[in-house]
């Protein structure tokens, strides 16, 4: 049995039939929905993280390429958890980090649902882009026509936001302010909210320029932690 087979067997041992039935509805896998056609084993995230921890040292990037290409959602997510673990254990080994980032970028077609994106992008790509001054990695994705690439770009700026650098976040939000999918509106609002948590004045200055143009979902996500009176002022366009 290969390492990949062993890992897959370990996941199947933890599968919960009720979750396998519920997850397709939760992740919108029906016709024309954003997760159309995705398949689930029924393994919860904490168990996936445990499996990932157990296999991080055992599995190579070459073997991981087999896992991340799986038709099963949990196998792809577990592959990403392993990739994050490898990146965090790299201890500033720039060659290894470059290999991991290259792997991530070469397998973006499998990072194709919001949890896969949000769990991985800023911990790998966003961190690397910030620390190595490679903003271009996120900028290029923000210009893509693929929604998941755009979401990776804006959520990838989370690492920047935590370091109190907001320019890329603001640029990506404006670039995709009118995106047709609510998943982008939610991502934009989420990152603006995080920006406000670091510097509320920066958020309010941005709002005063753009809030009347924002989709309602984006605005509601972004103002969630503001004072209630101020929230109502923005919601009712009184500013």
Secondary structure, 3 states (H helix, E strand, C coil): CCHHHHHHHHHHHCCCHHHHHHHHHHCCCCCCCCCCCCECCCCCHHHHHHHHHHHCCCCCHHHHHHHHCCCEHHHHHHHHHHHHHHHHCCCCCHHHHHHHHHHHHHCHHHCCCHHHHHHHHHHHHHHHHHHCCCHHHHHHHHCCCCHHHHHHHHHHCHHHHHCCCCHHHHHHHHHCCCCCCHHHHHHHHHHHHHHHHHCHHHHHHHHHHHHHHCCHHHHHHHCCCCCHHHHHHHHCCCC
